[in-house]
């Protein structure tokens, strides 16, 4: 799990939409509760392997998925990744 990224959302609708789009693209994802360290309007986030970051960003942009942010888990927190 060390090389996993997170996507946080402001709405459940966008989280579920992103889940569908990423699964369709055959990207390995996991839907799970948003960590308390990340402030978001939605209780769900998606984690995915770091090596898929560019593909995930491309899908988010091309499909206009509204996200709160992309994060990388460090030893003691989550770092926001600029898009």
N, CA, C and O of each residue as an XYZ file, in Angstrom:
332
protein
N       0.823     -1.199      0.000
C       0.000      0.000      0.000
C       0.864      1.259      0.000
O       0.325      2.364     -0.057
N       2.164      1.126      0.061
C       3.042      2.287      0.105
C       2.999      3.106     -1.177
O       3.196      4.321     -1.135
N       2.747      2.474     -2.300
C       2.768      3.175     -3.576
C       1.364      3.416     -4.114
O       1.118      3.273     -5.312
N       0.455      3.779     -3.236
C      -0.921      4.048     -3.639
C      -1.235      5.524     -3.491
O      -0.736      6.200     -2.591
N      -2.073      6.005     -4.394
C      -2.539      7.384     -4.389
C      -4.014      7.382     -3.980
O      -4.689      6.356     -4.056
N      -4.500      8.544     -3.547
C      -5.905      8.700     -3.175
C      -6.532      9.833     -3.973
O      -5.883     10.832     -4.282
N      -7.805      9.655     -4.299
C      -8.603     10.743     -4.869
C      -9.708     11.022     -3.858
O     -10.449     10.115     -3.481
N      -9.821     12.269     -3.418
C     -10.905     12.675     -2.521
C     -11.926     13.482     -3.327
O     -11.586     14.146     -4.306
N     -13.165     13.407     -2.898
C     -14.276     14.022     -3.635
C     -15.106     14.913     -2.732
O     -15.055     14.800     -1.507
N     -15.876     15.806     -3.353
C     -16.820     16.632     -2.610
C     -18.231     16.052     -2.649
O     -19.105     16.502     -1.909
N     -18.460     15.056     -3.507
C     -19.796     14.447     -3.569
C     -19.682     12.958     -3.849
O     -18.779     12.500     -4.549
N     -20.617     12.224     -3.286
C     -20.676     10.774     -3.509
C     -20.932     10.482     -4.977
O     -20.402      9.514     -5.523
N     -21.748     11.319     -5.621
C     -22.047     11.124     -7.040
C     -20.766     11.128     -7.872
O     -20.598     10.281     -8.750
N     -19.862     12.072     -7.604
C     -18.611     12.138     -8.361
C     -17.698     10.952     -8.026
O     -16.992     10.444     -8.897
N     -17.714     10.519     -6.772
C     -16.903      9.356     -6.382
C     -17.366      8.107     -7.126
O     -16.545      7.343     -7.634
N     -18.661      7.903     -7.189
C     -19.194      6.720     -7.872
C     -18.991      6.819     -9.382
O     -18.756      5.809    -10.045
N     -19.079      8.015     -9.917
C     -18.824      8.219    -11.352
C     -17.363      7.906    -11.676
O     -17.070      7.235    -12.666
N     -16.451      8.396    -10.838
C     -15.027      8.118    -11.043
C     -14.748      6.629    -10.910
O     -13.960      6.070    -11.673
N     -15.389      5.988     -9.945
C     -15.219      4.544     -9.780
C     -15.587      3.810    -11.064
O     -14.849      2.936    -11.517
N     -16.726      4.165    -11.650
C     -17.176      3.525    -12.882
C     -16.189      3.774    -14.030
O     -15.848      2.844    -14.761
N     -15.732      5.012    -14.191
C     -14.821      5.355    -15.282
C     -13.471      4.647    -15.139
O     -12.922      4.148    -16.122
N     -12.944      4.603    -13.927
C     -11.638      3.977    -13.703
C     -11.723      2.455    -13.855
O     -10.804      1.831    -14.386
N     -12.817      1.864    -13.391
C     -12.995      0.420    -13.594
C     -13.126      0.106    -15.076
O     -12.578     -0.889    -15.552
N     -13.847      0.944    -15.806
C     -13.995      0.744    -17.251
C     -12.636      0.796    -17.937
O     -12.406      0.081    -18.912
N     -11.729      1.643    -17.433
C     -10.377      1.767    -17.990
C      -9.450      0.660    -17.474
O      -8.262      0.629    -17.795
N     -10.016     -0.246    -16.671
C      -9.278     -1.389    -16.113
C      -8.106     -0.959    -15.238
O      -7.040     -1.574    -15.253
N      -8.328      0.122    -14.467
C      -7.356      0.566    -13.471
C      -7.758     -0.064    -12.141
O      -8.923     -0.009    -11.746
N      -6.802     -0.653    -11.464
C      -7.070     -1.282    -10.175
C      -7.375     -0.193     -9.146
O      -6.541      0.671     -8.879
N      -8.579     -0.245     -8.575
C      -8.970      0.774     -7.597
C      -9.594      0.110     -6.380
O      -9.964     -1.064     -6.407
N      -9.699      0.887     -5.321
C     -10.374      0.452     -4.109
C     -11.137      1.651     -3.568
O     -10.557      2.710     -3.329
N     -12.431      1.481     -3.378
C     -13.277      2.526     -2.806
C     -13.299      2.320     -1.300
O     -13.602      1.221     -0.836
N     -12.983      3.359     -0.523
C     -12.968      3.195      0.929
C     -13.206      4.541      1.611
O     -13.192      5.579      0.949
N     -13.426      4.534      2.935
C     -13.717      5.796      3.643
C     -12.566      6.791      3.545
O     -11.396      6.416      3.623
N     -12.915      8.059      3.374
C     -11.904      9.113      3.301
C     -11.191      9.236      4.647
O     -11.851      9.378      5.677
N      -9.858      9.186      4.660
C      -9.116      9.330      5.924
C      -9.415     10.667      6.598
O      -9.611     11.677      5.923
N      -9.448     10.669      7.911
C      -9.783     11.897      8.643
C      -8.770     13.012      8.413
O      -9.087     14.179      8.643
N      -7.558     12.683      7.965
C      -6.547     13.703      7.692
C      -6.867     14.528      6.450
O      -6.299     15.601      6.247
N      -7.771     14.028      5.627
C      -8.140     14.717      4.390
C      -9.524     15.316      4.563
O     -10.485     14.596      4.836
N      -9.634     16.640      4.406
C     -10.928     17.306      4.499
C     -11.610     17.205      3.145
O     -11.085     17.667      2.132
N     -12.782     16.597      3.143
C     -13.521     16.454      1.890
C     -15.011     16.456      2.208
O     -15.416     16.176      3.336
N     -15.816     16.772      1.208
C     -17.253     16.805      1.401
C     -17.899     15.454      1.242
O     -19.112     15.327      1.411
N     -17.126     14.446      0.923
C     -17.655     13.106      0.670
C     -16.909     12.118      1.558
O     -15.703     12.246      1.770
N     -17.632     11.140      2.069
C     -17.035     10.147      2.965
C     -16.289      9.048      2.217
O     -15.662      8.188      2.836
N     -16.356      9.073      0.881
C     -15.699      8.035      0.081
C     -14.502      8.600     -0.661
O     -14.525      9.741     -1.123
N     -13.462      7.797     -0.771
C     -12.341      8.151     -1.636
C     -11.941      6.901     -2.417
O     -12.386      5.793     -2.117
N     -11.108      7.099     -3.406
C     -10.630      5.990     -4.242
C      -9.121      5.940     -4.122
O      -8.445      6.964     -4.221
N      -8.598      4.749     -3.909
C      -7.143      4.595     -3.967
C      -6.800      3.800     -5.217
O      -7.576      2.962     -5.677
N      -5.615      4.085     -5.757
C      -5.159      3.424     -6.968
C      -3.636      3.385     -6.960
O      -3.001      4.175     -6.262
N      -3.042      2.469     -7.732
C      -1.578      2.367     -7.766
C      -0.935      3.618     -8.348
O      -1.444      4.202     -9.304
N       0.180      4.019     -7.768
C       0.898      5.220     -8.201
C       1.265      5.166     -9.685
O       1.268      6.196    -10.360
N       1.573      3.974    -10.192
C       1.985      3.879    -11.602
C       0.860      4.240    -12.581
O       1.121      4.457    -13.764
N      -0.393      4.307    -12.096
C      -1.520      4.680    -12.951
C      -1.868      6.163    -12.852
O      -2.882      6.590    -13.403
N      -1.049      6.955    -12.162
C      -1.372      8.362    -11.909
C      -1.670      9.134    -13.185
O      -2.677      9.839    -13.245
N      -0.828      9.024    -14.207
C      -1.043      9.797    -15.440
C      -2.348      9.415    -16.121
O      -3.071     10.284    -16.607
N      -2.654      8.126    -16.159
C      -3.920      7.671    -16.772
C      -5.112      8.183    -15.977
O      -6.113      8.601    -16.559
N      -5.012      8.153    -14.645
C      -6.105      8.628    -13.796
C      -6.332     10.124    -14.019
O      -7.474     10.557    -14.172
N      -5.268     10.911    -14.040
C      -5.399     12.355    -14.284
C      -6.040     12.607    -15.644
O      -6.900     13.479    -15.776
N      -5.627     11.853    -16.648
C      -6.192     12.017    -17.995
C      -7.700     11.738    -17.987
O      -8.470     12.488    -18.588
N      -8.119     10.677    -17.319
C      -9.555     10.343    -17.248
C     -10.317     11.429    -16.495
O     -11.384     11.855    -16.937
N      -9.778     11.883    -15.359
C     -10.438     12.938    -14.579
C     -10.625     14.190    -15.428
O     -11.698     14.793    -15.419
N      -9.602     14.578    -16.151
C      -9.686     15.785    -16.992
C     -10.634     15.588    -18.176
O     -11.505     16.422    -18.424
N     -10.462     14.483    -18.905
C     -11.267     14.247    -20.108
C     -12.751     14.088    -19.809
O     -13.598     14.485    -20.610
N     -13.065     13.504    -18.653
C     -14.464     13.250    -18.298
C     -15.031     14.300    -17.339
O     -16.165     14.174    -16.877
N     -14.241     15.335    -17.040
C     -14.677     16.432    -16.172
C     -15.192     15.939    -14.817
O     -16.226     16.395    -14.330
N     -14.453     15.003    -14.220
C     -14.815     14.513    -12.888
C     -14.384     15.573    -11.874
O     -13.243     16.034    -11.890
N     -15.304     15.947    -11.001
C     -15.015     16.954     -9.982
C     -14.404     16.269     -8.767
O     -15.041     15.423     -8.140
N     -13.175     16.633     -8.437
C     -12.499     16.026     -7.293
C     -12.076     17.104     -6.295
O     -11.945     18.275     -6.650
N     -11.867     16.696     -5.051
C     -11.319     17.607     -4.032
C      -9.811     17.682     -4.187
O      -9.216     18.749     -4.039
N      -9.185     16.523     -4.490
C      -7.751     16.520     -4.679
C      -7.190     15.117     -4.831
O      -7.854     14.117     -4.556
N      -5.942     15.082     -5.282
C      -5.166     13.846     -5.376
C      -4.139     13.865     -4.253
O      -3.539     14.902     -3.969
N      -3.941     12.714     -3.616
C      -3.044     12.653     -2.461
C      -2.148     11.435     -2.537
O      -2.515     10.394     -3.080
N      -0.955     11.597     -1.972
C      -0.003     10.498     -1.834
C       0.216     10.276     -0.345
O       0.487     11.221      0.397
N       0.098      9.025      0.090
C       0.258      8.722      1.507
C       1.738      8.693      1.875
O       2.524      7.953      1.284
N       2.105      9.517      2.870
C       3.461      9.501      3.404
C       3.418      8.767      4.739
O       2.373      8.242      5.126
N       4.520      8.728      5.429
C       4.588      7.993      6.700
C       3.583      8.512      7.727
O       3.003      7.731      8.482
N       3.377      9.831      7.754
C       2.518     10.370      8.811
C       1.396     11.290      8.333
O       0.703     11.892      9.153
N       1.208     11.408      7.017
C       0.144     12.280      6.532
C      -0.175     11.956      5.064
O       0.250     10.934      4.527
N      -0.931     12.853      4.443
C      -1.246     12.743      3.023
C      -0.814     14.028      2.344
O      -1.222     15.115      2.754
N       0.014     13.914      1.302
C       0.477     15.095      0.566
C      -0.397     15.317     -0.654
O      -0.645     14.387     -1.421
N      -0.867     16.553     -0.838
C      -1.672     16.903     -1.999
C      -0.774     16.949     -3.235
O       0.300     17.549     -3.207
N      -1.219     16.317     -4.310
C      -0.475     16.278     -5.573
C      -1.146     17.268     -6.524
O      -2.322     17.095     -6.846
N      -0.433     18.302     -6.985
C      -1.050     19.249     -7.915
C      -1.341     18.592     -9.260
O      -0.569     17.764     -9.745
N      -2.462     18.975     -9.849
C      -2.819     18.461    -11.169
C      -2.434     19.499    -12.175
O      -2.634     19.301    -13.374
